[in-house]
Amino acid sequence: MKGTMHSNQVRQMELSLSAKSHRLARQARRQRRERAQWWFAQMRRAVDAAMDWRPESTGRPAQVYMELAAKRP
């Protein structure tokens, strides 16, 4: 019976990944995590080192009304 399959036989394609590819994937994930941790540590340092800005002073009030001296006759 060449070319026929019995009902109790199961054909399965096997895809094997080498240990090297698993190791490289783990290493890439670890490197991405380390870069992210470094970046966020730098951002936290920048925020901690930021100085507090005081609001700009409002300045002197503007003169809105000025009385004119009475004219002499």
Secondary structure, 3 states (H helix, E strand, C coil): CCCCCCCCCCCCCCCCCCHHHHHHHHHHHHHHHHHHHHHHHHHHHHHHHCCCCCCCCCCCCCCCCCCCCCCCC
